[in-house]
Amino acid sequence: MTGVSKLTMTFLRIFSDEMLENENETLRERVGDMEKKVYEQRDEILCLRATLADVLRRVTNLEGSRGTYLYSPFLNHYIV
């Protein structure tokens, strides 16, 4: 190998290492951002589940307090 080719190979190796390190850093940042979004969405899901449970509890209480009435088209009136 000539001196120029050794220099070129060294340069390419350094350049390649820097590119890989930069790419790894970018990937770490993206993974960190995705983890943050996952935790935020988990908190939103927990809040939505609690809200849904509360709504279902309220609907159940309302239906229980007024009784259940079904409309019968065959009889053309409500059935208690």
N, C-alpha and C positions, 0 to 999 in steps of 0.2 A: 504494500500500500504506500502511496505517496503521502507526503505531508498534507497536501490539500485534501485528499480523501479522508484522512484521519480527522482533520479539523472539521470537515463537512459531517462526518459521522457523529462526532462529539456534539456539534451544533444541533443536528437532527435529534439526537438522544435527549439533549437538554430541552429542546423545543417540545418534543413529544411528552416528556415528563411534566412540563409546565401545562401543556394542554390537558393531560389526564388529571392533574391536580385541580385545574380550573373546572373541568367537567364534574369531578367528584364534589367539589364545593357547591356547584350549582345544584347537583342532585340532592345534597344534604339540605340545602335551603328549601328546595321543592318538597322534600319529605317532611321537613319541619312545618311548612305551611299547610300541608295536607293533614298532618296530625292535629294542628290547631283547629282546622275546619271540622275534623271528626269530633273533637271534644265539644266544640260549639254546637254541632248538630245533635250530639248525644244529650246535651243539656236542653236543647229545644224539644227533643223527643220526650224526655222525662216530663217537661212542663206540659206538653200536649197530652200525654197519658194521664197526668193528674187532672187536667181540665176535663178531659173526656170522662174520667171516672166521676167527677163532680156532677157533670151534666147528666150522666146516666142515673146517678143517685137521685137527682132532682126530678127527673122524668118518672122514675119509679115511685117516688113519693107522691107526685101529682096524680099519677094513675091510680095509686092505692087509695088516695083520699077521696076521689070522686067516683070510684067504682069503674067497672069496665062495661062499656056499652058497645054493642055491635049492631051495625045496620044490616038487616036482612031484606034484600030486594025481593025475595020470594014472598015474605009476609008484609012487605012494604012498611016496616016500622023498626024501631030500635029494640033490641033484646038486652035485658039486664043480665 
